[in-house]
């Protein structure tokens, strides 16, 4: 996942990460999201988390990353930003 995210944002692609099926995320998963977010921000590209599961959202909230990432309720909302 990390490689795919970094490659996409590295090419200045807008990235929407559908997290609806994520039932568990550990520190390496969080680090991958943060790294991709930082690359996207540096390249002025859109990076959005969509449909974040309750389990993943709890982890992001504990790390206070819910205030850093753009989080939308569904993929369609994220795509409307294009």
C-alpha angles and dihedrals in degrees: 000000000000093000094047092049095047092046092051096048091040088062090052092251118153107244128207113185111205103209098174094113096044106114095165134024125181133192093278091054091049090047090052091053092048092049093050090046091052093049091047092050091049090051092042091241128146116258117179135170112215133195093358110197119239092249094052092043091055090056092047090049092050089054089043089236091129084079092051103045125064103242122189131183097240143006093252090060090051092049092052088068092068 
